[in-house]
Structures are given as structure tokens and as C-alpha cells.
Amino acid sequence: MSDAGGGIPPVQPYGQPEGKLPDPEESFSARLALAQRAGGLVAPLLTVVIAFVMGGLVVLITTGKNPLKTYQAIFEGAGLNWFFQIPWDFDSVAAFNLQQTLIQTTTFILVGLAVAFAFRCGLFNIGGQGQYLAGGILAVWIGSSFQDLNPYLHVGLAIVIGTLAGALIAGIAGFLKATVGAHEVISTIMLNWIVLWVGVYLFGLGGPLQNDTQTSVPVSNDVAEGAKLHVFWGDPLLQGLHIGIFFALGALIVYSILLNRTTLGYGVKAVGFNPEAARYGGISVARNYFLAMAISGAFAGLAGAIDILGWQFRLSTGDVQTSVVGFTGIAVALLGRNTAIGTGLAALLFGALFTGTSTRNLDPDIFQPELASNLTLLIQGLVVLFVGVDLAVLWLLGRLRRKGTATA
């Protein structure tokens, strides 16, 4: 029924006094939802700024070095200054450094998605490292075998098997969560160690996958030439940028479509918001737990396979025991707020940090290269620490807005 003005009267919410609509200022959930939408980009940026400021203070206090010059050197060491060197020189030192940054970014995108997808289902996948290693182990086995196989089939088979290996490892944790309620943090940590020691056994002296010719070195056979990913920018002998980056960018698109355009994504997000409400609505919570973990593991397994086929080409027991790539995915996902675009940008940030602080890129007169990797880990830890202050940042922004309105 229309009122005198021709409009449609608003529907009165249940429990709201007659003639009074809910005021967003009086509803905490409404204010929070509005603030998170408005501050979706601001809060992560402020998190990064705070982390870099704190890292700069540590640099200044402990070493006496100029933090701004240090960060400038890291920026240039990561090759990001290449974008400002117009006309672009595709064979310059900056271009080479950028290639290394994008190689790191490729891996961080995929391990970040491995954590982010599980987060969307209310699960904490801390097993990205084990899933990454599983993908690498299976990829190096396939890649170093079947020497006469067609190159396209060889690459495809290694990538598919590596991806499935990661999905299997994570799927075990998802299955245990769905059937007996085993907490995914505990099960994924245990699976990390299982994969690690299986890798040490496989590539150790006398192991089933140890190198056939270097019998005194605990390392795998090298990946066959036909199984290596094509380098489209830079010199393959100097570890140029390979086509694996397109797999990572494609994974971002797949992630976004899965979550926002499919019934699977709807079920995953519904379970993540409220498992009991999702179950009441007819959504299988157990099924989504398993699928969310398996898909997360597939992203991490793909990362391991791409690293092997793209630039590493072999695995040693030392690589298996010292790698921490999968754990960086936690910081990437948290900073990216579990979104596709955010994860991509966070991966680029961490890729630039890892490349820019390498000993070959950082001038020792500006900052000691042997301390630079610690600076990267410090900033990474600060990001994880401060990423939880989103609500405080949004509250502060709201106070500043209200103060500005009151004084206007």
C-alpha cells in the first residue's frame, strides 16, 4: 500500500519500536560491517606502514643505519625501480632483479591462497609447508623420470601430480576434521613433519630417489630439460622469469570464481561464517571441511611443483629441512584479508622483501646483507602481529571522521 506521498512504507523489523527504524549508529554489527567495507583497503595499508615504521626504528636503534636509505636499497634490489626507468630496458640489472621478485611472488601467491581458502571455511591451514614439499617431491620425481616423454605431457603430468599430492596431504587433515573432529592445526603440523622426514628419507644417501650419479650427495636427480617451464623473460641460465607466474595469476582468478560464483564457494563461506547455521540450512559441513582443505592443499602443491620445474630443478635433504616457504603463506593471506587481489598484492610485497634483502642485491655500505634476511622476517612478523588491529584502526578512523564532522 502506498502512502500519501506515493512511496512504499519501510518494513518494520521485528523487535524494533513502532515507527522507529534501526539506526546504524546504534547497531555494532551494522557499524562494523560498514567500517570493514569502507576500510577494506585502508586497514591493510596502515598495517604495512606500521610494520615498516617499527622495522625502521629497530634498524635505527640497533645499527644506526638510515631506515629510509635501507628501504630504498631494498626497493631497488627488488627491481621495483625498473617501472620508473622509462624507456624500459628489459636486459638491465633492475629487470633481472624484478624477474627474481616475480618468481618469489609466484610462489607466495599460491601458498597464500592455500591458507586463504581454508580461512574462508573457518579452518586454519598451517600445513602449507608440508603440502608445498609434497608437491615438490612428486614433481621432482616425475620431472626427473620419463626422459623421452613429450615435453608438454611431461610438464603437465608433473604439475598435475604435484598439485594432487598437496591436495591429498591437506585432504587427510580435512577428512580427520570432518569425521572425528581432529583440529586441523594439530593434524597439519603433524603432516608437515611426516612429509619432511619422508623427503629426507627419499633423497638421503641410499634413498629411493637419491641421485643416480652423485652417490655421496643427498640430492635428487635433476629435472629433465623437457620438463622445465619455459622462461619468457630473461636468460634461462640466470634463472629468468618462467611461465609459472601465469599459473599463479590464473589461480587468483580460479580462487575468486570458486568463492563468489559457485555453489561450492557459497557452501564454504557459509560454513566459515557459522557451521551450525549452515548445517541447519542443508549444507554439508563435513563435505565442505574436506573440500576446503583439499583445494587449499592443491594450491600449495602447485606452488611446490612450479618451483621445482621453474627454477629449482632438484631437491636435497637440506632443501627439505630448511624450507619455510609455506609458512610465509600465512602472512600473505592475513595481510591480503583472504581476497584474491589482496593476496596477490601481499605476495608481491613479500616477494620484493625477500629479493631486495638478498646478499647479492643489498649494498653493505647501506645495510649489512647478513642482517637483511632478519629484517625481512621482522617485518613479516610485525605484519602478522598488526594485522589483528584492523578493528582498532577502523575505530580510530571513525573517531577522526566524527571529530572532523563535529568541528566543521
Residue, then its C-alpha position, 0 to 999 in steps of 0.5 A: m500500500s502506498d502512502a500519501g506521498g506515493g512511496i512504499p512504507p519501510v518494513q518494520p523489523y521485528g523487535q524494533p519500536e513502532g515507527k522507529l527504524p534501526d539506526p546504524e549508529e546504534s547497531f555494532s554489527a551494522r557499524l562494523a560491517l560498514a567500517q570493514r567495507a569502507g576500510g577494506l583497503v585502508a586497514p591493510l595499508l596502515t598495517v604495512v606502514i606500521a610494520f615498516v615504521m617499527g622495522g625502521l626504528v629497530v634498524l635505527i636503534t640497533t645499527g644506526k643505519n638510515p631506515l629510509k636509505t635501507y628501504q630504498a636499497i631494498f626497493e631497488g634490489a627488488g627491481l621495483n625501480w625498473f617501472f620508473q626507468i622509462p624507456w624500459d630496458f628489459d636486459s638491465v640489472a633492475a629487470f633481472n632483479l624484478q624477474q627474481t621478485l616475480i618468481q618469489t611472488t609466484t610462489f607466495i601467491l599460491v601458498g597464500l591462497a592455500v591458507a586463504f581458502a581454508f580461512r574462508c571455511g573457518l579452518f586454519n591451514i598451517g600445513g602449507q609447508g608440508q603440502y608445498l614439499a609434497g608437491g615438490i617431491l612428486a614433481v621432482w620425481i616425475g620431472s626427473s623420470f620419463q626422459d623421452l616423454n613429450p615435453y608438454l605431457h611431461v610438464g603437465l603430468a608433473i604439475v598435475i601430480g604435484t598439485l594432487a599430492g598437496a591436495l591429498i596431504a591437506g585432504i587427510a587433515g580435512f577428512l580427520k576434521a570432518t569425521v572425528g573432529a581432529h583440529e586441523v592445526i594439530s593434524t597439519i603440523m603433524l603432516n608437515w613433519i611426516v612429509l619432511w622426514v619422508g623427503v629426507y628419507l627419499f633423497g638421503l644417501g641410499g634413498p629411493l630417489q637419491n641421485d643416480t650419479q652423485t652417490s655421496v650427495p643427498v640430492s635428487n636427480d635433476v629435472a629433465e630439460g623437457a620438463k622445465l617451464h619455459v622462461f619468457w623473460g630473461d636468460p634461462l641460465l640466470q634463472g629468468l622469469h618462467i611461465g609459472i607466474f601465469f599459473a599463479l595469476g590464473a589461480l587468483i582468478v580460479y580462487s575468486i570464481l570458486l568463492n563468489r560464483t559457485t555453489l561450492g564457494y557459497g557452501v564454504k563461506a557459509v560454513g566459515f561464517n557459522p557451521e551450525a547455521a549452515r548445517y541447519g540450512g542443508i549444507s554439508v559441513a563435513r563435505n565442505y571441511f574436506l573440500a576446503m582443505a583439499i583445494s587449499g592443499a592443491f594450491a600449495g602443491l602447485a606452488g611446490a611443483i612450479d618451483i621445482l620445474g621453474w627454477q629449482f630443478r632438484l631437491s636435497t635433504g637440506d632443501v627439505q629441512t630448511s624450507v619455510v616457504g609455506f609458512t610465509g603463506i600465512a602472512v600473505a593471506l592475513l595481510g591480503r584479508n583472504t581476497a584474491i587481489g589482496t593476496g596477490l598484492a601481499a605476495l608481491l610485497f613479500g616477494a620484493l622483501f625477500t629479493g631486495t634483502s638478498t646478499r647479492n642485491l643489498d649494498p653493505d655500505i647501506f645495510q649489512p646483507e647478513l642482517a637483511s634476511n632478519l629484517t625481512l622476517l621482522i617485518q613479516g612478523l610485525v605484519v602478522l602481529f598488526v594485522g589483528v588491529d584492523l578493528a582498532v584502526l577502523w575505530l580510530l578512523g571513525r573517531l577522526r571522521r566524527k571529530g572532523t564532522a563535529t568541528a566543521 
